[in-house]
Amino acid sequence: MTARKNSIIVVGHKNPDTDSICSAIAYANLKRKLKEEEYIPKRAGQINEETQYVLQRFHVKEPEYISDVRTQIKDIEIREVEGVSRNISLKKAWTLMKENNVVTLPITKQNRLEGLITIGDIANSYMDVYDSRILATAHTKYKNILETLDAKMVVGNEEEYFTKGKVLIAAANPDLMENYIEEDDLVILGNRYESQLCAIEMNASCIIVCEGAPISMTIKKLAEERSCIVISTPHDTYTVARLINQSMPISYFMRTENLVTFHTEDFTDMIKDVMAKKRHRDFPILDKQGNYIGMISRRNLLNMERKRIIMVDHNEKAQAVDGIEDAEILEIIDHHRLGSIQTISPVFFRNQPLGCTGTIIYQMYQESGVEIDKITASLLCAAILSDTLMYRSPTCTIVDRMAAEALAKIAELDTEEFARDMFQAGSNLTSKSAEEIFYQDFKKFSISDISFGVGQINSMNGSELKEIKEKLLPYMDSVIQKHGVNMVYFMLTNIIEETTELIYEGSNAEELIIQAFNTQPEEGGFILKGVVSRKKQLIPGIIEAIQQ
């Protein structure tokens, strides 16, 4: 589902886990039922195997990925200025500009941008002095001439083009006309039969008869025989001479090179500098496929709206989707420690010391009096069982357990059997690369001037965890370089044995764990018995050691 301009995005943290994804889906569903606005669940990273299993089991569509929540062009008002054909006349273009109150017209063909013409380009065309052959040079369509002169075609085809000869006014008598009319010329003249006859006999390609003067059958017949186009206009000779250059096609004046265009996915903070350097009033916008869809100007950026965001299962900037500082945060629903996020204005903030964000969402359904459907109950139950490691985690409270069992009843699930299947699906990792495994559930933290990252994998299979350890150990150093952190840890958690083997890399990483847990490393890692929670056990221990 693609977010519309006024929609609100509900999103969890980067490297999302089952709680992050399921809580976003369930909370968006609750908000839609409570308010007449569109709430769209999104994900800020790759979904892991465990979460994929949950979504597929309950036939729930994976939330759309969003990498950055800065304002994009698609979030602001795009003026839907219709593209025009390169063959329309200058006069037609001028009329369209006045009717639509715009100063730039996009020239398109089959939704593809061919060029632009501005009101300045048209003004210059009126002021510049052109020779009498400019109409032919510009390959002017007779249809344009008819439209510009309010004329009608008496003899000929309006779809043909005037491509040879000059434009002249037959003001002299026929004897003198023979001296300056050349083959293929376009001749503007009055009601004198002799002048009309002379022009046709001199092989003019077109005669324009002014002031609506009658045209005899003889002239019409001769014009047909000589393939001379005959046009009748109600305007006088002066007016016709003044207007006729306005019949030229805009293709002769349009700009086709070095066009500055933007795409709907472009971020507004990046295009501001480009717009400031260019003196254009309007800029064309293209979609992902390169099709023209409209125009924007600097004025459009003044009234742009930030993306509206609800954060679930996190409240730290380091864990949030990129660009969060430029978004409008409306709500934060979380169960972690207070982090570093800052908001532009006051927000609804709900943070409870529970084992899972899904438990908080369950409470909010109950408080709002909204019935929980079977699919939503399944997702929230999966979130709680995942985050509490099937009630084994020290973060798990009686509230979490009661919520999960109540949800399981609605979903018609056996919690132990379902949790076992879910964890089994999530621990099928031996075929994945070190990078894929590492970033399944990775978070960064900052304490004072020290930054560190912690990843975690939960498995019910000890031998699988051993294989994963051998794969991850050589990879750890590259993580430090990639994220610019001081140290990095990875928790290999055995759910059945309720034990974590902690591997590490970085300056002072080993000393901190020795100090925090009063233990010694063995075989490249630490065995932390009873430690299964990153949030409630490992992170507090590391933070305390750093502060000491």
C-alpha positions in Angstrom: 0.0 0.0 0.0 1.5 3.4 -1.0 1.2 6.2 1.4 -0.9 9.2 0.2 0.1 12.8 0.9 -2.0 13.1 4.0 -1.4 9.6 5.4 0.4 8.8 8.6 3.2 6.3 8.7 3.4 3.8 11.5 7.0 2.4 11.6 9.3 0.4 13.9 13.0 0.5 14.2 15.7 -0.4 11.7 16.6 -4.1 11.6 13.0 -4.8 12.7 12.0 -7.8 14.8 8.6 -9.5 15.0 7.4 -7.1 17.7 8.4 -4.0 15.6 6.6 -5.3 12.5 3.5 -6.8 14.1 3.0 -3.8 16.5 3.2 -1.4 13.5 0.5 -3.4 11.6 -1.8 -3.8 14.6 -1.5 -0.1 15.7 -2.1 1.2 12.3 -5.3 -0.9 12.2 -6.4 0.4 15.6 -5.8 4.1 14.5 -7.8 3.6 11.3 -10.7 2.3 13.3 -10.6 5.2 15.7 -9.9 8.1 13.3 -11.0 9.0 9.8 -7.4 9.2 8.5 -5.2 6.8 6.6 -2.5 5.0 8.8 0.0 3.0 6.8 2.3 0.4 8.5 5.8 0.5 7.1 9.1 -1.2 7.9 12.5 0.5 8.2 14.6 -2.6 7.3 14.8 -6.1 6.1 12.3 -8.5 7.7 13.9 -11.6 9.4 13.0 -15.2 8.9 10.9 -15.4 12.1 8.8 -12.4 11.1 8.4 -13.7 7.6 7.0 -17.0 9.0 4.5 -15.1 11.1 3.2 -12.9 8.3 3.0 -15.8 5.9 1.3 -18.1 8.4 -1.5 -15.5 8.9 -1.6 -14.3 5.3 -0.6 -10.7 6.2 1.1 -8.6 3.5 4.6 -7.5 4.4 4.7 -3.7 5.1 6.2 -1.6 2.4 9.9 -0.6 3.0 10.7 3.0 3.8 14.4 4.1 4.0 14.0 7.8 4.6 11.2 10.0 6.0 12.5 13.3 4.8 9.9 15.3 2.8 9.9 14.3 -0.9 8.5 16.0 -3.9 5.6 13.6 -3.9 4.7 14.9 -0.4 4.1 18.5 -1.7 1.5 19.9 -4.0 2.4 19.3 -7.6 0.5 21.6 -10.1 -1.0 19.4 -12.8 -0.2 21.6 -15.7 -1.2 19.6 -18.8 1.5 19.0 -21.4 1.0 20.4 -24.9 2.1 19.3 -28.3 5.2 20.9 -29.9 3.0 21.8 -32.9 0.7 24.3 -31.3 1.1 27.9 -32.2 2.6 30.6 -30.1 -0.8 32.3 -29.8 -2.3 29.1 -28.5 0.4 28.7 -26.0 0.0 32.2 -24.8 -3.8 31.7 -24.4 -3.2 28.5 -22.4 -0.8 30.3 -20.1 -3.3 33.1 -19.4 -6.2 30.6 -18.9 -4.2 28.5 -16.5 -2.4 31.3 -14.8 1.1 29.8 -15.5 4.3 31.1 -16.9 5.7 27.8 -18.2 4.2 25.2 -20.5 5.6 21.6 -20.7 5.8 20.2 -24.2 5.2 16.5 -24.1 4.6 13.5 -26.4 3.0 10.3 -24.9 3.7 11.7 -21.4 7.4 12.1 -22.1 8.8 15.6 -21.6 10.2 17.0 -24.9 10.9 20.6 -23.8 9.6 23.8 -22.1 8.4 27.2 -23.3 8.0 30.1 -21.0 6.1 33.4 -21.2 9.5 35.0 -21.6 10.3 32.9 -24.7 7.0 34.0 -26.3 7.6 37.6 -25.4 11.0 37.4 -27.0 9.5 35.9 -30.1 7.2 38.9 -30.5 10.1 41.4 -29.9 12.8 39.9 -32.1 13.0 40.9 -35.7 12.8 37.9 -38.0 13.2 37.8 -41.8 10.2 37.1 -44.0 11.1 33.4 -44.3 10.8 32.6 -40.6 7.3 31.1 -41.0 8.6 28.5 -43.5 11.8 28.0 -41.5 9.7 27.1 -38.4 7.6 24.6 -40.5 4.3 26.3 -39.6 1.1 24.2 -40.0 -1.7 25.8 -41.9 -4.0 24.8 -39.1 -2.0 27.1 -36.8 -2.4 30.0 -39.3 -6.2 29.4 -39.4 -6.4 29.4 -35.7 -4.3 32.5 -35.2 -6.1 34.6 -37.9 -9.6 33.3 -37.0 -9.7 32.2 -40.6 -11.2 29.4 -42.6 -9.7 27.2 -45.3 -11.3 27.8 -48.7 -9.0 25.7 -50.8 -6.4 23.2 -49.5 -5.7 20.9 -46.5 -5.2 22.5 -43.0 -2.9 19.6 -41.9 -0.2 20.6 -44.5 2.8 22.7 -43.6 4.2 26.0 -45.0 7.8 25.0 -45.5 9.1 27.1 -48.4 9.0 30.7 -49.5 8.6 34.1 -47.7 5.6 36.0 -46.4 4.7 39.2 -48.1 1.9 41.7 -48.5 0.5 42.4 -52.0 0.0 46.1 -51.7 1.0 47.1 -55.2 -0.8 46.6 -58.5 -0.4 43.3 -60.3 2.3 44.6 -62.7 4.6 45.3 -59.8 3.7 42.2 -57.9 5.2 40.1 -60.6 8.6 41.5 -59.7 8.7 40.4 -56.1 6.4 37.4 -55.8 8.4 34.1 -56.0 7.4 30.5 -56.2 6.1 29.0 -52.9 5.5 32.5 -51.3 2.6 33.1 -48.9 0.8 36.3 -50.0 -1.4 38.5 -47.9 -3.8 40.5 -50.0 -7.2 42.1 -50.2 -10.3 41.7 -52.4 -8.7 42.6 -55.7 -9.3 39.8 -58.2 -6.3 40.8 -60.3 -3.9 40.5 -57.3 -5.3 37.1 -56.3 -5.0 35.9 -59.9 -1.5 37.2 -60.2 -0.3 35.5 -57.0 -1.7 32.2 -58.0 -0.2 32.4 -61.5 3.2 33.3 -59.9 3.0 29.9 -58.2 2.5 31.2 -54.6 1.9 28.3 -52.2 -0.8 30.2 -50.3 -2.9 33.4 -50.5 -4.6 34.9 -47.5 -7.6 37.0 -48.5 -8.3 39.7 -45.8 -11.5 41.3 -44.5 -13.7 38.4 -45.4 -13.7 39.4 -49.1 -15.5 37.1 -51.4 -13.5 34.7 -53.5 -14.7 33.9 -56.9 -15.2 30.4 -58.3 -12.6 31.1 -60.9 -9.9 31.9 -58.3 -10.9 28.8 -56.3 -10.7 26.6 -59.4 -7.4 28.0 -60.5 -6.0 27.6 -57.0 -7.0 23.9 -56.9 -5.3 23.4 -60.3 -2.1 25.1 -59.2 -2.1 23.5 -55.7 -2.3 26.9 -54.1 -4.0 27.1 -50.6 -6.6 29.8 -50.2 -7.4 31.2 -46.8 -10.1 33.7 -45.9 -9.8 35.8 -42.7 -12.1 38.6 -41.3 -9.1 40.7 -40.2 -7.6 43.5 -42.2 -4.2 43.4 -43.8 -2.4 45.2 -40.9 -3.8 42.8 -38.3 -3.0 39.7 -40.3 0.6 40.9 -40.8 0.9 41.6 -37.1 -0.6 38.2 -36.0 0.8 35.8 -38.5 4.1 35.2 -36.8 2.1 34.0 -33.8 1.1 31.0 -35.8 4.6 29.6 -35.7 4.9 26.3 -33.7 6.3 26.5 -30.2 8.8 23.7 -31.3 10.9 26.5 -32.9 11.2 28.4 -29.7 11.0 25.7 -26.9 14.0 24.8 -24.8 15.1 21.2 -25.1 18.6 21.1 -23.7 19.8 21.2 -20.1 16.3 21.0 -18.8 16.2 20.9 -15.0 13.8 18.3 -13.9 13.0 16.6 -10.6 11.5 13.2 -9.7 8.7 12.5 -7.3 11.1 10.5 -5.1 13.6 13.4 -4.8 14.0 14.9 -1.3 13.0 18.6 -1.0 16.1 19.5 1.0 18.3 18.4 -1.9 16.4 20.3 -4.6 16.3 23.6 -2.8 19.9 24.3 -3.7 19.4 23.5 -7.3 16.3 25.7 -7.5 18.2 28.6 -5.8 20.9 28.4 -8.5 18.5 28.4 -11.4 16.4 31.4 -12.3 13.5 29.3 -13.6 10.1 30.0 -12.2 8.8 26.4 -12.7 10.4 23.0 -12.7 8.9 19.8 -14.4 8.3 16.7 -12.2 8.7 13.2 -13.5 7.5 9.9 -11.9 9.6 6.8 -11.4 9.0 5.7 -15.0 10.2 9.1 -16.3 6.7 10.3 -17.3 5.8 13.9 -16.9 3.2 14.5 -14.2 3.2 18.2 -13.3 5.2 21.3 -12.3 6.4 22.9 -9.0 7.9 26.3 -8.2 9.9 27.6 -5.2 6.5 28.7 -3.8 5.4 25.1 -3.5 8.2 24.4 -1.0 7.0 27.1 1.4 3.8 25.2 2.2 5.2 21.7 2.2 4.2 19.4 4.9 6.5 17.1 6.7 5.9 13.3 6.7 3.8 12.4 9.8 5.2 9.5 11.8 4.2 7.2 14.6 7.2 5.4 16.1 6.6 2.0 17.6 9.0 -0.2 19.6 11.8 2.4 19.7 12.5 6.0 20.8 16.1 6.5 19.9 17.3 8.4 16.8 20.1 5.8 16.1 17.5 3.1 15.7 14.9 5.2 13.8 14.4 5.4 10.1 16.7 7.8 8.3 15.5 11.4 8.2 13.4 11.1 11.4 14.7 14.5 12.5 12.9 16.2 9.6 9.6 14.3 10.1 6.7 15.3 12.3 6.5 12.7 15.0 2.9 12.4 16.3 3.2 9.5 18.7 5.8 7.1 20.3 4.6 3.7 21.6 7.5 1.8 23.2 8.8 -0.4 26.1 12.5 0.5 26.0 14.6 2.9 28.0 14.2 6.6 27.1 16.5 7.5 24.3 17.8 10.5 22.3 14.9 11.3 20.1 13.8 15.0 19.9 10.5 16.2 18.6 9.4 19.5 17.1 6.2 19.8 19.2 4.7 17.8 22.0 3.7 14.3 21.1 1.6 11.4 22.6 4.2 9.3 24.3 3.4 5.9 25.9 6.3 4.0 27.5 5.7 1.1 29.8 8.1 -1.3 31.5 6.7 -4.4 29.8 8.3 -7.2 27.8 6.8 -6.2 24.4 5.3 -3.2 22.6 2.6 -5.6 21.4 1.3 -5.8 25.0 0.9 -2.0 25.1 -1.0 -2.1 21.8 -3.3 -4.9 23.2 -4.0 -2.6 26.2 -4.9 0.3 23.9 -7.3 -1.9 22.0 -9.0 -2.7 25.2 -9.0 0.9 26.5 -10.5 2.1 23.2 -13.3 -0.6 23.2 -12.2 -1.8 19.7 -12.7 -5.5 19.1 -9.5 -7.4 18.2 -10.0 -9.5 15.1 -8.4 -13.0 14.8 -5.5 -11.9 12.5 -4.6 -8.9 14.7 -4.7 -11.2 17.8 -2.4 -13.6 16.0 0.1 -10.9 15.2 0.2 -9.4 18.7 0.5 -12.8 20.3 3.4 -13.6 18.0 5.0 -10.2 19.0 4.8 -11.0 22.7 6.0 -14.6 22.5 8.9 -13.4 20.3 10.0 -10.5 22.5 9.6 -12.4 25.8 11.3 -15.6 24.4 8.1 -17.6 25.2 8.0 -16.0 28.7 11.6 -16.9 29.5 13.0 -13.4 29.2 13.5 -11.4 32.4 11.7 -8.5 30.7 8.5 -10.6 30.6 5.8 -9.5 33.1 2.6 -11.1 34.2 0.9 -8.5 32.1 2.7 -9.7 29.0 1.8 -13.3 29.7 -1.9 -12.6 30.4 -2.1 -10.5 27.2 -0.5 -13.3 25.1 -2.8 -16.0 26.5 -5.8 -13.8 25.9 -4.8 -13.1 22.4 -4.0 -16.7 21.8 -7.5 -17.6 22.8 -8.9 -15.1 20.2 -6.5 -16.4 17.6 -7.1 -20.1 18.5 -3.4 -20.7 19.0 -1.5 -23.1 21.3 1.2 -20.7 22.5 3.9 -23.3 23.2 3.4 -25.0 19.9 3.2 -21.8 17.9 6.2 -20.3 19.7 8.3 -23.4 18.9 7.3 -23.3 15.2 8.1 -19.5 15.1 11.5 -19.8 16.7 12.3 -22.8 14.6 11.6 -20.8 11.4 13.6 -17.9 12.8 16.7 -20.0 13.6 17.1 -21.4 10.2 20.2 -19.3 9.6 23.1 -21.5 8.6 22.6 -20.9 4.9 22.7 -17.1 5.3 25.8 -14.9 5.0 27.4 -13.3 8.1 26.0 -9.9 7.1 22.5 -11.2 6.7 22.6 -12.9 10.1 24.3 -10.0 11.9 21.7 -7.4 10.8 18.6 -9.5 11.6 18.4 -7.7 14.9 21.1 -5.1 15.4 20.8 -1.9 17.4 23.3 1.0 18.2 23.6 2.7 21.5 25.5 5.8 22.8 26.6 6.5 26.4 28.6 9.6 27.1 31.2 9.6 24.3 31.1 5.9 23.8 29.1 4.2 21.1 28.5 0.5 20.6 26.3 -1.9 18.7 24.6 -5.1 19.8 23.1 -7.8 17.6 21.2 -10.8 18.8 20.0 -14.2 17.4 17.7 -16.5 19.3 17.8 -20.2 18.5 16.6 -23.5 20.0 19.5 -25.3 18.4 22.9 -25.2 20.1 24.9 -26.7 17.2 23.4 -24.1 14.9 24.5 -21.3 17.2 28.0 -22.7 17.1 28.1 -22.6 13.3 26.8 -19.0 13.3 29.5 -18.0 15.8 32.3 -19.3 13.5 30.7 -17.4 10.6 30.3 -14.1 12.6 33.7 -13.9 14.3 35.7 -12.8 11.2 32.9 -10.3 10.3 32.8 -8.3 13.5 35.7 -5.9 12.8 34.0 -4.7 9.6 30.9 -3.7 11.5 33.0 -1.4 13.7 34.4 0.3 10.6 31.0 0.5 8.9 29.1 2.1 11.8 32.0 4.1 13.3 31.3 2.6 16.8 33.9 1.9 19.5 32.9 -1.7 20.0 30.3 -4.3 18.9 28.7 -7.3 20.6 26.6 -10.2 19.3 24.4 -12.3 21.5 24.0 -16.0 20.5 21.0 -16.8 22.7 19.9 -20.4 23.3 16.3 -20.2 24.2 16.0 -23.7 25.7 19.1 -23.4 27.9 18.4 -19.7 28.7 22.0 -18.9 28.1 23.8 -16.4 25.8 27.3 -16.7 24.3 28.5 -13.2 23.7 31.1 -12.5 21.1 32.7 -9.1 20.7 35.1 -6.8 18.9 36.6 -3.4 19.6 38.6 -1.4 22.1 37.7 -2.1 25.7 34.9 -4.5 24.7 36.3 -7.4 26.7 37.1 -5.4 29.8 33.6 -4.0 30.0 32.0 -7.4 30.0 34.5 -8.7 32.6 33.6 -5.8 34.8 29.8 -5.9 34.2 29.3 -9.7 34.6 32.3 -10.7 36.7 33.2 -13.4 34.3 36.1 -14.4 32.0 36.1 -15.0 28.2 36.5 -18.5 26.8 36.9 -19.7 23.2 36.5 -16.2 21.8 33.4 -15.2 23.8 31.6 -15.0 27.1 29.1 -17.6 28.4 26.4 -15.6 30.2 24.1 -18.0 32.0 20.6 -16.7 32.5 21.2 -13.7 30.3 18.7 -13.7 27.4 17.5 -10.1 27.2 19.5 -7.4 25.5 17.3 -4.7 26.8 17.0 -5.6 30.5 20.2 -7.6 31.1 23.1 -6.9 28.7 22.6 -3.2 27.9 22.2 -2.1 31.6 25.3 -4.1 32.5 27.4 -2.5 29.8 26.1 1.0 30.6 26.9 0.6 34.3 30.4 -0.6 33.5 30.9 2.4 31.2 29.7 4.9 33.8 32.0 3.4 36.4 
